[in-house]
Amino acid sequence: MKSKILLIAITFIFISINVFAQSEFDKKITNLHRNAIKTCGMIKAPGNHNSTKILKALSSLKSEIALYENTYIKNPPSKYAKDPLLKSYFEEFDDIFDALITRVKNNNYKRAAMNCSRICMVFNKMHMNNGTLDLTDMMFSWKMQTTMTMNMLNAGNTKGAYNNLNIVKMVYEKMLRLKEKRIDQAFNMQFEKVNTLYENWYSAMKNKNVNKAKSNFAKFDKNFGKAFVMSL
C-alpha cells in the first residue's frame, strides 16, 4: 500500500511539471536556493568550520526570506497567486534557518546538516503545488530516491530496496527529459560525470551486487553536489 501511495505521489509530480519562463520572483527565490545550498555545503564540510562566516550567511538568508514574505504575500507572483499555502512556505524557510542558526551557534554541525535537506523539500513542495517543478527539483528527487534505496539496503530491507528501483527509474527518466532542455556546456559536463556514477550504481543494484552498489553510491553521493548547484 505504501509503495502504491508513493507511486501516485511521483506520478502527480510528473503531471505537475510545466516548462515556464522564470519570473522576477522565481529568479530571486532560485538565487536564495543557490545560496542556501552553498551555505549548507559549508555546514556539511568536514574539518574546521568558520562559524562566523556561516552564521553571517544564515542571517542574510533569514533577512532575505523575511523581505520576500513582506513583499510577495501582499502582491503574490501570478504563478502562485491562488496558492493558500504561499505564506507557509516562507514560514517554513524561516523556521529552518532558525534551526540552523541555533545548531551552528552550539557547534552542533551534525544536527545542523540534518536540517539542510528540508530547504529543498520546501522548494519541491512549493513548486509541485504550483506546477513549477524544475530540473533542480527533479535532481533533488532523484538523489532522494537513490539515497532512500541505499538506506533500505543498508537496513537489510533488500526487497524494499530492489522494489524502489522502479521509482528511481521513473524519477530519473523524467529528470533527464528536463535536463535535455538545459543548454549549458559546463553543467552538462559535470552532470555526465555524476550520471556515469549513477548508471554504474543502478547496474550494480539490478545485478544484486551489493558491495559494488555501495561503492558506486558513495562516489555518486560525493560528486552529486557540484552538479546539483550548477543546475540552479
Residue pairs with C-beta under 8 A, 6 or more apart in sequence:
3 163
3 164
3 167
6 167
7 166
7 167
10 141
10 167
10 170
10 171
12 128
13 128
13 133
13 138
13 141
13 171
13 174
14 170
14 174
16 127
16 128
16 129
16 131
16 133
17 131
17 133
17 138
17 174
17 178
18 131
18 132
18 133
19 181
20 26
20 79
20 132
22 30
23 77
23 78
23 79
24 77
25 68
25 72
25 77
25 79
25 80
26 77
26 79
26 132
28 68
29 68
29 123
30 136
30 232
32 61
32 64
32 65
32 68
33 119
33 120
33 123
33 136
33 232
34 229
34 232
35 57
35 60
35 61
36 61
36 119
37 119
37 120
37 225
37 228
37 229
37 232
38 57
38 229
39 54
39 57
39 58
39 61
39 100
40 113
40 116
40 119
41 225
41 229
42 49
42 50
42 53
42 54
42 57
43 49
43 54
43 100
43 104
43 109
43 112
43 113
43 116
44 109
44 113
44 116
49 104
49 107
49 109
51 104
51 105
51 107
54 104
55 101
55 104
55 105
58 97
58 100
58 101
58 104
59 101
61 93
61 97
62 94
62 97
62 98
62 101
65 90
65 93
65 94
65 97
66 90
66 94
68 90
69 87
69 90
69 91
69 94
72 80
72 86
72 90
73 86
73 87
73 90
76 83
76 86
79 130
79 131
79 132
80 86
80 126
80 130
83 126
83 129
83 130
85 126
85 129
89 122
89 125
89 126
92 118
92 122
93 119
93 122
96 115
96 118
96 119
96 122
99 112
99 115
100 112
100 115
100 116
103 109
103 111
103 112
103 115
104 112
117 144
120 137
120 140
123 136
123 137
123 140
124 133
124 137
124 140
124 141
126 132
127 133
127 134
127 137
128 137
134 178
135 175
135 178
135 179
135 181
135 182
135 231
136 228
136 231
136 232
138 171
138 174
138 175
138 178
139 175
139 227
139 228
139 231
140 228
141 171
141 175
142 168
142 171
142 172
142 175
143 224
143 228
145 164
145 167
145 168
145 171
146 168
146 198
146 201
146 217
146 220
147 221
148 164
149 161
149 164
149 165
149 168
149 205
150 161
150 213
150 214
150 217
152 158
152 160
152 161
152 164
153 161
153 205
153 210
153 213
153 214
154 214
161 205
162 205
162 208
165 202
165 205
165 206
168 202
169 202
172 198
179 191
182 188
182 231
184 230
186 230
187 227
187 230
187 231
190 226
190 227
190 230
191 227
191 230
191 231
193 223
193 227
194 220
194 223
194 224
194 227
197 216
197 219
197 220
197 223
198 220
200 212
200 216
200 219
200 220
201 213
201 216
201 217
201 220
204 210
204 212
204 213
204 215
204 216
205 213
